[in-house]
Amino acid sequence: MLPKFDPGLFWDVNFSDIEWEKNARWVIARVLSRGDLPDFHELVRLYGLERIKNEMLQVRFLDNKTLSFVASLFDIPQEQFRCFKLKQSNPSLSPY
């Protein structure tokens, strides 16, 4: 049975071909960064909060807004997330 996510979240892949367990980290990051509240509830139903937390600690990239949300949700300092450490070690050019 396919999860009940908005298929528009996965516009770039065939929704029915997604391997939900194998690609859990990618799915979780995609839903957290682009989904809405019903998608979040489906994500928790599918993976559980502990799995979501563990996967998000290891993800290589999250936008600032999603990182802030996940850090607040799990009460974990942003500095403990891999994406934060990678961002700090690879600073971008100044916009000025």
N, C-alpha and C positions, 0 to 999 in steps of 0.2 A: 504494500500500500504506500502510495506517495504521500509525503508530508503536505500539509495544507498551507504552503507558503504562496505568496503572490508570485506567479510564474514570471512576472516582469522583473523580479529581482535577479533572475538568471537568464536575462535576454540573450546572452552571448553563448549559451550552451543549450543542448537539447535537455529540457527539464526531466524527461523520463529516463535519460541515460546517466544521470548523476548517481555516483556511488556514495551514498550518504555517510557510511562509516569510513570508507577510505579517504574521503575528501572532507571530513568533519571540520577541520581547522578552517579551510577555505569557506565552507558553507556558513559556519558560525560568524566569521569575520564579515562575510557579505551581508548576512541578515542584520547583524548589529550596526553596520555602517549605512545600510540603505533601506532597511525594513521599517515597519511601523509596529505599533503595540501588538496587534494580533499575530504578526510574524514573530515577535519576541516570545509571546506565549507558546507558540508552536515550537520554537527553538528550545525552550525550557522543557516542554513535554518530550521532545525528541531526544535531547542529549542530557538534560539535567544541569543544575547550576554548577555542580562540582566539575563536570567535564568542560563546560563552557569556560569556567575560570582557568582551568589548566591549559586549555588550548589558547586562550587569549594571552596568557603569560608568555607563550612561545611564538606567537605570530610575529612575522618580520615587519609588517607595516600596518599601522592604523592611523587614520586621520586624527587630528587633535581632539575633535569633538567626541569621537567614539572612544578614544583612549580615556578621556576625562569621565565619560559615562561608565565605562567598565571599571575604572579605578574606584569610582564612588560606589558603584553597585557592590563590589566585593571588598570595599574598605582596604584597598591595597595601594601603597604609594606608587605613583607613576614610574618612579625610578626602578621598580622591580620588574617592569615589563620589558621584554626583549626589544620590542619596537622602539621604546624610549632610548634604550642603551645604543641601539644602532643609529638612531637619529642624532644622538649626541656625538658619536664617533665619526659621523659623516655630515658635518655641518654644510648647509647649502650656502650659496652666495648671498650676500646682503642685497636686499631689494633696492638699495639706495645707490 
